[in-house]
Amino acid sequence: MLNDSQPDLAPITRHLRAMFGSRLLIAAVSHLHVFDQLSNGPLSIAQLSERLQLRERPAMVLFPALCAMDMLRCHASGELSITELGRYLLQDQTPNLTGYVGLEKDDPGVIEMVDRLKNDGPLDAPQGISFVKEGEGPSPMDNQELARTLTLGLAGRARRLSPIVAAKLSRREGHLLDVAGGTGFYTYEWLMNNPSSTATILDRPAVLSVASELLDELTASGRSGVETLRERVTFLPGDMLTDELPKTDLLLAASLFHDWPTSTCQLLANRFASSLRPGGELWVHDAFLNDTLDGPLPVTDYSAQLFWNTKGRAYSRAEYRRWFTEAGLEPTAENIATQMDYGLIRAHKPD
């Protein structure tokens, strides 16, 4: 149930994710020597990436983070330069804090972050994939124990955000497809706001088993509107990357795109657009980078966490809207805030 008097829980997740941003800073100063590479003047993102031998994804995790920390500045031209604050991370600056930062350079988490930046993920790829499948192999979420642990671990966040998200999604009679729906809470809350509508939750079978248990718990809670939920929800096991998606009026992709590289994000946008009926809506709930790719800091920290655990990173709204447009959808300009540094954007399918 939505209760606006409850606090935004963002400080909790910000402190958690800051660990990954700290690892990026130490790696940049003590291992990659990012600031020394810029000591003679600005470089384009491509030039700096080439000098550091970073691929696109690690570069777009590291550079926005350093900009959000006010250590680097990204100019309208696309060039990066050192800020006044960042100059104190140059070895030839007197005084400087490179030695102080370097006291943490041998921390195991920092060493591992350096390796992942250099290799665009861990050398042993399955170690870095917590939420998504690798190639043609099985999904980690097909493991009953792992799926249960991860899904229940995400349940607290979903319980808090789902009523807020559901209240901001379109109210309409029709069908909602919740792709990689996890706990199912976003679907359940939307159905309670739209009592004549139906929904499908698509996910791996082991995840859907947990979602079904959580639905049982919700229907036994006595909340108004829960009585018909079970008959209005379909649990559909499947693979969103390969299986045919059911036709729908609304499609919700909550904390989904950020698990994947840009090529897969475009593939998903195309598949989602094809599943929408004319006049349908694609909604994305996620944490978004600034379109200028220079923050905000809580999201660049989150991007570092996603880089650590998945194949993806945080993306800007502009990046999402490019994928939507390429898929034949019409993105809206509205940016809808929820809580915990998340927000909503949407796109329409022409009639």
DAZIRA-V643462 format. One line per field, one symbol per residue. ss: DSSP state (H for helix, E for strand, C for the rest). phi: phi as a letter, one per 40 degrees, with the letter a starting at -180 (. if undefined). A space follows every 50 residues. Layout:
ss = ???
phi = ???
This chain:
ss = CCCCCCCCCHHHHHHHHHHHHHHHHHHHHHHHCHHHHCCCCCEEHHHHHH HHCCCHHHHHHHHHHHHHCCCEEECCCCEEEECCCHHHHCCCCCCCCHHH HHCCCCCHHHHHHHHHHHHCCCCCHHHHCCCCCCCCCCCHHHCHHHHHHH HHHHHHHHHHHHHHHHHHCCCCCCEEEEECCCCCHHHHHHHHHCCCCEEE EEECHHHHHHHHHHHHHHHCCCCCCCCCHHHHEEEEECCCCCCCCCCEEE EEEECCHHHCCHHHHHHHHHHHHHHEEEEEEEEEEECEECCCCCCCHHHH HHHHHHHHHCCCCCEEHHHHHHHHHHCCEEECCCCEECCCCCEEEEEEEC C
phi = .cbccccccddccccccddcccccccccccbcfdcccbcchcbcdccccc ccfbcccccccccdcccccgcbbbcdcgcbbccdccccbccccbcabccc cccbccddccdccdccccbfhcccddcbbcbbcbfccccdcccdcccccc ccccccccdccccccccccdcacibbbbcfcfcgcccccccccbcbbbab bbacdccccccccccdcccccgccgccbddcbbbcbcibccbcccccacb bbbbfbdccbccccccdcdccccccccdgcbbbbbabbcdccfbicddcc ccccccdcbbcbacbccccdcccccccgcbccccbbcbafgbabbaabcd c
